[in-house]
Amino acid sequence: MKDFGRSDDPRVQAQLDRLSALSVPQGRFGLETIRALMERLGNPHRKLPPVFHVAGTNGKGSTCAFLRAMLEAQGYRVHVTTSPHLVRYNERIRLAGELISDAALAEVLVEVLDASEQGDEDLGPSFFEVTIAAAFLAFSRTPADVCVVEVGMGGRFDATNVLEPEALAACGIAALGLDHERFLLAPEEGVPQEPMARIAFEKAGIAKAGVPLITIPQADHEMQAITDVANRTSAPLHVAAPLPEYQLGILGDHQIANASLAVAMIQQQKSLAVSQVAVREGLLAARWPARLQYLQAGPLTRIIEGCDWLLDGGHNVQAADALARHFEAHREYRQTGSQMPRYAIIGLLEAKDWRGFIDRIAPHVCALVAVPVPGHDSASPLALAAYASGRGVPIVHTSGSIEAAAHWHSSSGRPGEPNYGEVLIAGSLYLAGEALRLNDELPD
């Protein structure tokens, strides 16, 4: 199921309803549609300030957050487009530092959707193609100094790859993993056959002649695929060095690699001056919702008071590995010496490797409530709970919602003690968005 979002503004909702009528392209790959749509709109992607373009499987959103924070610390006005949104569709388009207003969003969506339907041919763009066209159109009309653009899926045929070399300051590749296999591993001649090398090849498809291409260190097969693409496109290739001495505003040791990639992209580009002071201040100021985020006091967290609520939207095995490493590195204990308990509320999409996800986090939780992901094709909560029980989680349960799961934890007899531990909500960005909505904690 696609996530089009809802809006309280009827003008925006009318356009989201039109978006919901669009289908994910079945078997259609390429940039022809987005290029044709850009042409009908006057090619707004050619009227942008310098662009930082970021691909990857995990960490590309965090890398974009670090880039934005460093550039804003230098005083630049920054446009940003990322995906998916957590609560509101507006989160996908940030204009000169502020989320796009409902009025401006409705206006650009109307213009893009109308343009796609006009003339002798209905272009039939996808949801993401319309979104990127709307973002670039809004970017082209609002003064700013720089853009940060996150790839949606893959890279080579992603709608953001309509960007041309003249627009780009630097391109980056974050951590790689198997994702969107149906699309990114589709049979094709002349591409790497080993799955992870193919993923790397697709992500590296954002490379452009003369534009610095920066990657974090990758495994041998992936690195070779990236190198081959860089050589073929005449893109100067750089490998980001780890920067453990920097203090980061986003939790998780895995964020060091994302911060390192962002810093290396800043260092290798020649479009904008960014001082070391801005780099350090930006890395510390960076925030990225639903990535190891501790929730504030709100309607959801008040269901179980006296504990920490940790939210993470990571939805694949690599993200679960990062969670597990964070728990290992930051163990907390009671005064008695026993480890504080961690209670989990978990929901994952059926298409994801939910077994692998639970394998990684099972050793770190003492109770797990499996819930559906609202509005999406979820893995069965019964199946999640049964699997978690088989992986050694002492107490498992199922509930119909995050709120019901929280009430179950609250009434189960264990969380009544003061400072009893932590509640973890994890498994899906869509579930994370629902948690933020329930807690009245909207990303801004």
C-alpha positions as CSV (number, residue, x, y, z in Angstrom):
1,M,0.0,0.0,0.0
2,K,1.3,3.5,-0.8
3,D,1.6,6.2,1.7
4,F,0.0,9.4,0.4
5,G,-0.7,10.9,3.7
6,R,-3.7,13.0,4.9
7,S,-4.0,16.7,5.3
8,D,-6.4,18.9,7.3
9,D,-6.1,21.5,4.5
10,P,-8.8,20.6,1.9
11,R,-6.7,22.2,-0.9
12,V,-3.8,19.8,-0.1
13,Q,-6.1,16.8,0.5
14,A,-7.7,17.3,-3.0
15,Q,-4.2,16.9,-4.5
16,L,-3.3,14.0,-2.3
17,D,-6.5,12.3,-3.5
18,R,-5.3,12.8,-7.1
19,L,-1.9,11.3,-6.1
20,S,-3.6,8.3,-4.7
21,A,-5.0,7.5,-8.1
22,L,-1.5,7.1,-9.5
23,S,0.0,3.7,-9.6
24,V,3.5,2.5,-8.9
25,P,5.0,2.0,-12.4
26,Q,4.9,-1.7,-13.2
27,G,7.9,-2.7,-15.3
28,R,8.6,0.9,-16.3
29,F,12.2,2.0,-15.7
30,G,14.0,5.0,-16.9
31,L,14.0,8.8,-16.7
32,E,11.9,9.5,-19.8
33,T,8.7,10.4,-17.9
34,I,10.3,12.7,-15.3
35,R,12.2,14.4,-18.1
36,A,9.1,14.9,-20.1
37,L,7.3,16.3,-17.0
38,M,10.2,18.7,-16.3
39,E,10.0,19.9,-19.9
40,R,6.3,20.7,-19.5
41,L,7.1,22.6,-16.3
42,G,9.8,24.7,-17.9
43,N,12.7,22.5,-16.6
44,P,12.9,23.8,-13.0
45,H,15.6,21.4,-12.2
46,R,17.9,23.5,-14.3
47,K,17.2,26.6,-12.2
48,L,18.4,25.4,-8.8
49,P,21.3,26.5,-6.6
50,P,24.0,23.9,-6.1
51,V,22.7,20.4,-5.1
52,F,24.0,17.8,-2.8
53,H,22.6,14.4,-4.0
54,V,22.6,11.5,-1.6
55,A,21.8,7.8,-2.3
56,G,22.1,4.7,-0.2
57,T,20.1,2.0,1.6
58,N,20.5,3.1,5.2
59,G,21.7,6.5,6.4
60,K,21.0,8.7,3.4
61,G,18.3,10.6,5.3
62,S,20.6,11.2,8.3
63,T,23.4,12.2,5.9
64,C,21.0,14.8,4.4
65,A,20.2,16.0,8.0
66,F,23.9,16.5,8.7
67,L,24.4,18.3,5.4
68,R,21.5,20.6,6.0
69,A,22.6,21.4,9.6
70,M,26.2,22.2,8.5
71,L,25.1,24.4,5.6
72,E,22.6,26.3,7.8
73,A,25.3,26.7,10.5
74,Q,27.3,28.5,7.8
75,G,24.3,30.8,7.3
76,Y,23.1,29.4,4.0
77,R,19.4,29.0,3.1
78,V,18.8,25.4,2.3
79,H,16.2,23.6,0.3
80,V,15.7,19.9,1.2
81,T,13.6,17.1,-0.2
82,T,13.6,13.7,1.6
83,S,11.3,10.7,1.8
84,P,9.1,9.2,3.1
85,H,7.2,11.6,5.3
86,L,6.4,10.5,8.9
87,V,3.2,12.4,9.6
88,R,2.6,15.1,6.9
89,Y,3.3,15.1,3.2
90,N,4.8,18.6,3.7
91,E,7.8,17.0,5.3
92,R,9.0,15.9,1.9
93,I,9.7,19.5,0.8
94,R,11.6,22.1,2.9
95,L,12.0,25.6,1.4
96,A,14.9,27.7,2.7
97,G,14.7,26.0,6.0
98,E,10.9,25.8,6.5
99,L,8.5,23.1,5.7
100,I,6.4,24.0,2.6
101,S,3.2,25.7,3.6
102,D,-0.2,24.0,2.8
103,A,-1.0,26.8,0.3
104,A,2.3,26.5,-1.6
105,L,2.1,22.7,-1.5
106,A,-1.4,22.6,-3.0
107,E,-0.3,25.1,-5.7
108,V,2.7,23.1,-6.9
109,L,0.9,19.8,-6.8
110,V,-2.0,21.2,-8.9
111,E,0.5,22.6,-11.4
112,V,2.5,19.4,-11.7
113,L,-0.5,17.1,-11.9
114,D,-2.2,19.3,-14.4
115,A,0.9,19.4,-16.5
116,S,1.2,15.7,-16.5
117,E,-2.3,15.3,-17.9
118,Q,-2.2,18.0,-20.5
119,G,-1.5,17.8,-24.2
120,D,-1.8,14.8,-26.5
121,E,-0.3,12.4,-24.0
122,D,-1.1,11.8,-20.3
123,L,2.4,11.1,-19.0
124,G,1.1,8.8,-16.2
125,P,3.8,9.8,-13.7
126,S,4.3,7.9,-10.5
127,F,3.7,9.2,-7.0
128,F,7.4,9.9,-6.5
129,E,7.9,11.5,-9.9
130,V,5.1,14.0,-9.1
131,T,6.6,14.6,-5.7
132,I,10.1,15.3,-7.0
133,A,8.7,17.5,-9.8
134,A,6.8,19.5,-7.2
135,A,9.8,19.8,-5.0
136,F,12.0,21.1,-7.8
137,L,9.4,23.5,-9.0
138,A,9.0,24.9,-5.5
139,F,12.8,25.1,-5.2
140,S,13.2,27.0,-8.4
141,R,10.7,29.7,-7.2
142,T,12.0,30.3,-3.7
143,P,15.4,32.0,-3.2
144,A,18.0,29.8,-1.5
145,D,21.7,29.1,-1.6
146,V,21.9,25.3,-1.8
147,C,19.7,22.2,-2.1
148,V,20.0,18.8,-0.4
149,V,18.2,16.0,-2.3
150,E,17.7,12.4,-1.1
151,V,17.3,9.7,-3.6
152,G,14.0,7.8,-3.2
153,M,14.8,4.3,-4.6
154,G,18.1,3.1,-6.2
155,G,19.7,6.0,-8.0
156,R,20.2,5.2,-11.7
157,F,16.5,5.4,-12.5
158,D,15.3,7.4,-9.5
159,A,13.3,10.5,-10.4
160,T,15.9,12.7,-8.6
161,N,18.4,11.6,-11.2
162,V,16.9,14.0,-13.6
163,L,19.5,16.4,-12.1
164,E,22.3,17.3,-14.5
165,P,26.0,17.7,-13.8
166,E,25.7,21.5,-13.9
167,A,23.3,21.5,-10.9
168,L,25.4,19.3,-8.7
169,A,27.9,20.2,-6.0
170,A,28.6,16.6,-4.9
171,C,27.0,13.2,-4.9
172,G,27.2,10.7,-2.0
173,I,26.5,7.0,-1.3
174,A,25.6,5.9,2.2
175,A,25.5,2.4,3.6
176,L,24.3,-0.3,1.2
177,G,22.0,-3.3,1.8
178,L,19.4,-5.3,-0.1
179,D,16.3,-3.2,-0.6
180,H,13.6,-2.9,-3.3
181,E,14.9,-6.1,-4.8
182,R,11.9,-6.5,-7.2
183,F,13.0,-3.2,-8.9
184,L,16.7,-3.0,-8.2
185,L,17.6,-6.6,-9.0
186,A,15.3,-6.9,-12.1
187,P,17.1,-8.9,-14.8
188,E,19.1,-6.8,-17.2
189,E,22.1,-7.3,-19.5
190,G,25.3,-5.5,-18.9
191,V,24.9,-5.0,-15.1
192,P,26.6,-6.8,-12.2
193,Q,24.9,-10.1,-11.4
194,E,26.0,-10.4,-7.7
195,P,23.1,-8.9,-5.7
196,M,25.0,-6.5,-3.6
197,A,27.3,-5.4,-6.5
198,R,24.1,-4.7,-8.4
199,I,22.7,-2.6,-5.6
200,A,25.9,-0.6,-5.5
201,F,25.8,-0.2,-9.3
202,E,22.2,1.2,-9.1
203,K,23.0,3.6,-6.2
204,A,26.2,4.8,-8.0
205,G,24.0,5.6,-11.0
206,I,23.7,9.2,-9.6
207,A,27.4,9.8,-10.6
208,K,28.0,12.6,-13.1
209,A,31.0,13.6,-15.1
210,G,33.2,16.0,-13.1
211,V,31.1,15.9,-10.0
212,P,32.7,14.5,-6.9
213,L,31.3,11.1,-5.9
214,I,31.8,10.3,-2.3
215,T,31.1,7.0,-0.6
216,I,31.6,5.6,2.9
217,P,33.8,2.5,2.9
218,Q,31.9,-0.4,1.3
219,A,32.6,-4.2,0.9
220,D,34.8,-5.3,-1.9
221,H,32.1,-6.2,-4.5
222,E,30.2,-3.0,-3.8
223,M,33.3,-0.9,-3.9
224,Q,34.4,-2.3,-7.2
225,A,30.9,-1.7,-8.7
226,I,31.0,1.9,-7.5
227,T,34.5,2.4,-8.8
228,D,33.6,1.0,-12.2
229,V,30.6,3.5,-12.5
230,A,32.8,6.4,-11.4
231,N,35.4,5.5,-14.0
232,R,32.9,5.1,-16.7
233,T,31.2,8.5,-16.0
234,S,34.4,10.4,-15.2
235,A,33.2,11.2,-11.7
236,P,36.1,11.8,-9.2
237,L,35.7,9.2,-6.5
238,H,36.5,9.7,-2.9
239,V,36.1,7.4,0.2
240,A,35.0,9.2,3.3
241,A,37.3,8.7,6.3
242,P,35.7,8.1,9.7
243,L,35.5,11.2,11.9
244,P,35.0,9.9,15.5
245,E,36.2,13.1,17.1
246,Y,33.1,15.0,16.1
247,Q,30.1,15.3,18.5
248,L,26.9,14.4,16.8
249,G,23.3,15.6,17.5
250,I,21.8,12.3,16.3
251,L,22.2,9.2,18.5
252,G,23.9,6.0,17.4
253,D,27.5,5.0,16.7
254,H,26.4,4.1,13.1
255,Q,25.8,7.8,12.6
256,I,29.6,8.4,12.6
257,A,29.7,7.0,9.0
258,N,26.8,9.2,7.9
259,A,28.4,12.3,9.4
260,S,31.7,11.3,7.8
261,L,30.0,11.1,4.4
262,A,28.3,14.5,4.9
263,V,31.6,16.1,6.0
264,A,33.5,14.6,3.0
265,M,30.8,15.8,0.6
266,I,31.2,19.3,2.0
267,Q,35.0,19.1,1.8
268,Q,35.1,17.8,-1.8
269,Q,32.7,20.2,-3.4
270,K,33.8,23.6,-4.6
271,S,30.5,25.5,-4.9
272,L,30.2,26.8,-1.3
273,A,32.6,27.8,1.4
274,V,31.9,26.0,4.7
275,S,34.1,26.6,7.7
276,Q,35.3,24.0,10.2
277,V,33.3,25.9,12.9
278,A,30.1,25.5,10.8
279,V,30.9,21.8,10.3
280,R,31.3,21.1,14.1
281,E,28.3,23.3,15.0
282,G,26.1,21.7,12.4
283,L,27.0,18.1,13.2
284,L,26.1,18.8,16.9
285,A,22.9,20.6,15.9
286,A,21.6,18.0,13.5
287,R,18.3,16.3,14.2
288,W,16.5,13.6,12.2
289,P,13.1,12.4,13.5
290,A,12.4,8.7,14.3
291,R,16.1,7.7,14.3
292,L,17.0,6.7,17.8
293,Q,14.7,9.6,19.0
294,Y,13.7,9.9,22.6
295,L,10.1,11.1,22.7
296,Q,9.0,14.1,24.7
297,A,6.3,14.1,27.3
298,G,3.0,13.8,25.4
299,P,-0.3,11.9,25.2
300,L,1.4,8.6,24.2
301,T,4.3,8.7,26.7
302,R,2.0,9.6,29.6
303,I,0.4,6.1,29.2
304,I,3.5,4.7,31.0
305,E,5.2,7.5,33.0
306,G,8.5,7.3,34.6
307,C,10.4,5.7,31.7
308,D,12.2,6.6,28.5
309,W,10.5,6.1,25.2
310,L,12.9,5.4,22.3
311,L,11.6,5.6,18.7
312,D,13.4,4.2,15.7
313,G,12.0,3.9,12.1
314,G,14.7,1.5,10.8
315,H,12.9,-1.2,8.9
316,N,15.5,-3.7,7.7
317,V,18.2,-6.0,9.1
318,Q,20.9,-3.4,8.8
319,A,18.8,-1.0,10.9
320,A,18.2,-3.7,13.5
321,D,21.9,-4.3,13.6
322,A,22.5,-0.6,14.3
323,L,19.9,-0.8,17.1
324,A,21.5,-3.8,18.6
325,R,24.9,-2.2,18.6
326,H,23.5,0.9,20.2
327,F,22.0,-1.2,23.0
328,E,25.3,-3.1,23.5
329,A,27.2,0.2,23.7
330,H,24.8,1.9,26.0
331,R,23.7,-0.6,28.6
332,E,22.2,1.0,31.7
333,Y,21.8,-0.6,35.1
334,R,19.8,-0.2,38.2
335,Q,21.5,0.6,41.5
336,T,21.1,-3.1,42.3
337,G,23.4,-3.9,39.4
338,S,20.7,-5.6,37.3
339,Q,20.2,-4.3,33.8
340,M,17.1,-2.1,33.2
341,P,14.4,-3.8,31.2
342,R,13.5,-2.8,27.7
343,Y,9.9,-3.3,26.5
344,A,9.3,-3.3,22.8
345,I,6.4,-2.3,20.6
346,I,7.2,-3.7,17.1
347,G,5.4,-3.6,13.8
348,L,6.9,-4.3,10.4
349,L,5.7,-4.5,6.8
350,E,5.1,-8.0,5.4
351,A,7.5,-7.3,2.5
352,K,10.4,-6.7,4.9
353,D,12.7,-9.3,6.5
354,W,10.9,-9.2,9.8
355,R,12.4,-12.4,11.0
356,G,15.9,-11.0,10.5
357,F,14.8,-7.8,12.3
358,I,13.5,-9.7,15.4
359,D,16.6,-11.9,15.4
360,R,18.8,-8.9,16.0
361,I,16.7,-7.2,18.7
362,A,15.4,-10.2,20.6
363,P,18.4,-10.4,22.9
364,H,17.8,-6.8,24.0
365,V,14.2,-6.8,25.1
366,C,12.4,-8.5,28.0
367,A,8.9,-8.2,26.6
368,L,7.5,-7.6,23.1
369,V,4.1,-6.5,21.9
370,A,3.6,-7.0,18.1
371,V,1.2,-4.5,16.4
372,P,0.1,-3.8,12.8
373,V,1.4,-0.9,10.9
374,P,-1.6,1.3,10.3
375,G,-2.8,1.6,6.7
376,H,-0.1,-0.7,5.3
377,D,0.4,-4.4,4.4
378,S,1.8,-5.4,7.8
379,A,3.4,-8.6,8.9
380,S,0.9,-10.5,11.1
381,P,1.3,-9.5,14.7
382,L,0.5,-13.1,15.7
383,A,3.4,-14.3,13.5
384,L,5.7,-11.6,14.9
385,A,4.9,-12.6,18.4
386,A,5.3,-16.3,17.8
387,Y,8.6,-15.8,16.2
388,A,9.8,-13.5,18.9
389,S,8.8,-16.1,21.5
390,G,10.8,-18.7,19.6
391,R,13.8,-16.4,19.6
392,G,13.9,-16.2,23.4
393,V,11.9,-13.1,24.2
394,P,10.5,-13.9,27.7
395,I,7.1,-12.3,27.3
396,V,5.2,-11.6,24.0
397,H,1.8,-10.3,23.3
398,T,-0.2,-8.8,20.4
399,S,-2.2,-5.6,20.3
400,G,-4.2,-3.7,17.7
401,S,-2.4,-0.4,18.0
402,I,0.5,1.4,19.6
403,E,-1.8,2.8,22.3
404,A,-3.2,-0.6,23.1
405,A,0.3,-2.0,23.3
406,A,1.3,0.8,25.7
407,H,-1.7,0.2,27.9
408,W,-0.9,-3.6,28.0
409,H,2.7,-2.8,29.1
410,S,1.4,-0.4,31.7
411,S,-1.1,-2.9,33.2
412,S,1.1,-6.0,33.0
413,G,2.5,-5.5,36.5
414,R,6.1,-4.8,35.7
415,P,6.3,-1.1,34.6
416,G,4.8,0.2,37.9
417,E,8.2,0.7,39.5
418,P,9.8,4.2,39.2
419,N,12.5,4.5,36.6
420,Y,11.8,1.0,35.4
421,G,13.5,1.2,32.0
422,E,12.7,1.9,28.4
423,V,9.9,1.4,25.9
424,L,11.1,0.9,22.3
425,I,8.9,1.5,19.3
426,A,10.6,0.2,16.2
427,G,10.3,-1.7,12.9
428,S,8.8,0.8,10.4
429,L,9.0,4.5,9.5
430,Y,5.2,4.4,9.1
431,L,4.8,3.0,12.6
432,A,7.2,5.7,13.8
433,G,5.1,8.3,12.1
434,E,2.0,7.0,13.9
435,A,3.9,7.2,17.2
436,L,4.8,10.8,16.6
437,R,1.2,11.6,15.7
438,L,-0.1,10.0,18.8
439,N,2.3,11.9,20.9
440,D,1.5,15.3,19.3
441,E,5.1,15.5,18.2
442,L,4.9,16.6,14.6
443,P,8.2,16.9,12.7
444,D,8.9,20.5,11.7
